[in-house]
Amino acid sequence: MTSTARLGSHDVRRIGFGAMQLAGPGVFGPPRDPEAARAVLRRAVELGVDHIDTSQYYGPDVVNELIRDALHPYPDGLRIVSKVGAKRDDHGAWLPAQTPAELRAGVEANLIALQVDSLAAVNLRLLDGGAHVPLAEQLGVMEDLRREGKLEGIGLSNATTEQLDEAAGVVELVCVQNAFSVAQRDGEDILDWCVARGIAFVPFFPLGSAFTGGPAALAADPAIAAVAEKHGVTATQVALAWLLQQDDGILLIPGTSSVRHLEENLAAGDVTLDADDLTALDDVRQKGDPLGAASNGD
Ligand SMILES: NC(=O)c1ccc[n+]([C@@H]2O[C@H](COP(=O)([O-])OP(=O)(O)OC[C@H]3O[C@@H](n4cnc5c(N)ncnc54)[C@H](OP(=O)(O)O)[C@@H]3O)[C@@H](O)[C@H]2O)c1
């Protein structure tokens, strides 16, 4: 298994950090303990994490400020990736923000909050199928922003293969973020699409998502539990190791608000599943609809 993979023009470690869990409950408002959240970020970088996934709408505003306060000035080689295309209302509901003006404002808000001139990549997040504004129009402003140097690479998130085909005809994509995990494999066609083109696939909800009690469901699954016991590791480590072994181009961004979980997740890179394990994990019960879950959250 390789230890790094391509993210546009950069090589980053296969296991990065998803910062969404650092906001308060429901990814809305500040965390109960902001210093604990900053400690997670500092520990991530200390352990070699060089790829952090975030968004201005986590909180909103909260997570990017935590990242800046904890890590700015950023270490050389840290790649911060964000996403645009959504906004929150006063109650935390997730609404589309996909007009060209909203996408531009979204990227610029990230740059200001994170105190950077440019982001390693920005994902265009298609909320509710992304039909609010024609895809080509959304990608047009993303490409303008890339040419202006405000982002290095364009990604697409929550897309179908048809949308990916359309997007790839308009811009160069460097990454794709869709839900995919050992327990929820609807994103397999998206993985195949990325593998065929050498584009980074960055599955979100790699542990099954906090919104649907993913980690507890992983631990309760008999096939995962048996593989975990055999290797003396946790169910979440099995889930991450399984993803890493699907393809060398997959980049992980497990989300956590806990230093202990962060350390455990990064150590999943040392777990190697054998052919028997992979066959056994084919029996994992498929859980729910991640995009349905996502409509209650990012
Ligand atoms: N592009 C998109 O539309 C999109 C959508 C959703 C998410 N994302 C990104 O993807 C990242 C990952 O997704 P996610 O955070 O929603 O879901 P996830 O990584 O599947 O799961 C996060 C949940 O797992 C728990 N957890 C993490 N490590 C654990 C461990 N070692 N043992 C037990 N529990 C553990 C976390 O709780 P604790 O905090 O207690 O550890 C949290 O409840 C996000 O952080 C975000 O950056 C992108």
PDBQT file of the ligand as one rigid body, heavy atoms in Angstrom, charges set to zero:
ROOT
HETATM    1  N1  LIG A 301     -18.058  16.747   0.457  1.00  0.00    +0.000 N 
HETATM    2  C1  LIG A 301     -19.043  16.627   1.307  1.00  0.00    +0.000 C 
HETATM    3  O1  LIG A 301     -20.179  16.892   0.962  1.00  0.00    +0.000 OA
HETATM    4  C2  LIG A 301     -18.788  16.146   2.694  1.00  0.00    +0.000 A 
HETATM    5  C3  LIG A 301     -19.867  15.656   3.451  1.00  0.00    +0.000 A 
HETATM    6  C4  LIG A 301     -19.611  15.215   4.729  1.00  0.00    +0.000 A 
HETATM    7  C5  LIG A 301     -18.336  15.240   5.255  1.00  0.00    +0.000 A 
HETATM    8  N2  LIG A 301     -17.307  15.724   4.487  1.00  0.00    +0.000 N 
HETATM    9  C6  LIG A 301     -15.927  15.691   5.030  1.00  0.00    +0.000 C 
HETATM   10  O2  LIG A 301     -15.619  14.338   5.308  1.00  0.00    +0.000 OA
HETATM   11  C7  LIG A 301     -15.103  14.239   6.632  1.00  0.00    +0.000 C 
HETATM   12  C8  LIG A 301     -15.444  12.880   7.202  1.00  0.00    +0.000 C 
HETATM   13  O3  LIG A 301     -16.843  12.724   7.336  1.00  0.00    +0.000 OA
HETATM   14  P1  LIG A 301     -17.583  12.805   8.743  1.00  0.00    +0.000 P 
HETATM   15  O4  LIG A 301     -16.691  13.440   9.749  1.00  0.00    +0.000 OA
HETATM   16  O5  LIG A 301     -18.901  13.413   8.492  1.00  0.00    +0.000 OA
HETATM   17  O6  LIG A 301     -17.886  11.292   9.060  1.00  0.00    +0.000 OA
HETATM   18  P2  LIG A 301     -16.992  10.033   9.471  1.00  0.00    +0.000 P 
HETATM   19  O7  LIG A 301     -15.543  10.359   9.337  1.00  0.00    +0.000 OA
HETATM   20  O8  LIG A 301     -17.549   8.873   8.741  1.00  0.00    +0.000 OA
HETATM   21  O9  LIG A 301     -17.382   9.830  10.994  1.00  0.00    +0.000 OA
HETATM   22  C9  LIG A 301     -17.231  10.806  11.968  1.00  0.00    +0.000 C 
HETATM   23  C10 LIG A 301     -17.740  10.183  13.245  1.00  0.00    +0.000 C 
HETATM   24  O10 LIG A 301     -16.872   9.128  13.627  1.00  0.00    +0.000 OA
HETATM   25  C11 LIG A 301     -16.447   9.299  14.973  1.00  0.00    +0.000 C 
HETATM   26  N3  LIG A 301     -15.087   8.777  15.027  1.00  0.00    +0.000 N 
HETATM   27  C12 LIG A 301     -13.995   9.221  14.372  1.00  0.00    +0.000 A 
HETATM   28  N4  LIG A 301     -12.935   8.456  14.638  1.00  0.00    +0.000 NA
HETATM   29  C13 LIG A 301     -13.367   7.489  15.484  1.00  0.00    +0.000 A 
HETATM   30  C14 LIG A 301     -12.725   6.401  16.116  1.00  0.00    +0.000 A 
HETATM   31  N5  LIG A 301     -11.429   6.139  15.915  1.00  0.00    +0.000 N 
HETATM   32  N6  LIG A 301     -13.473   5.614  16.936  1.00  0.00    +0.000 NA
HETATM   33  C15 LIG A 301     -14.783   5.855  17.138  1.00  0.00    +0.000 A 
HETATM   34  N7  LIG A 301     -15.437   6.886  16.560  1.00  0.00    +0.000 NA
HETATM   35  C16 LIG A 301     -14.739   7.689  15.740  1.00  0.00    +0.000 A 
HETATM   36  C17 LIG A 301     -16.548  10.777  15.229  1.00  0.00    +0.000 C 
HETATM   37  O11 LIG A 301     -16.790  11.029  16.590  1.00  0.00    +0.000 OA
HETATM   38  P3  LIG A 301     -15.662  11.691  17.546  1.00  0.00    +0.000 P 
HETATM   39  O12 LIG A 301     -15.650  13.139  17.221  1.00  0.00    +0.000 OA
HETATM   40  O13 LIG A 301     -16.165  11.386  18.907  1.00  0.00    +0.000 OA
HETATM   41  O14 LIG A 301     -14.389  10.993  17.229  1.00  0.00    +0.000 OA
HETATM   42  C18 LIG A 301     -17.789  11.136  14.419  1.00  0.00    +0.000 C 
HETATM   43  O15 LIG A 301     -18.959  10.816  15.161  1.00  0.00    +0.000 OA
HETATM   44  C19 LIG A 301     -15.752  15.411   7.367  1.00  0.00    +0.000 C 
HETATM   45  O16 LIG A 301     -15.062  15.727   8.561  1.00  0.00    +0.000 OA
HETATM   46  C20 LIG A 301     -15.723  16.488   6.301  1.00  0.00    +0.000 C 
HETATM   47  O17 LIG A 301     -14.467  17.136   6.319  1.00  0.00    +0.000 OA
HETATM   48  C21 LIG A 301     -17.504  16.154   3.207  1.00  0.00    +0.000 A 
ENDROOT
TORSDOF 0
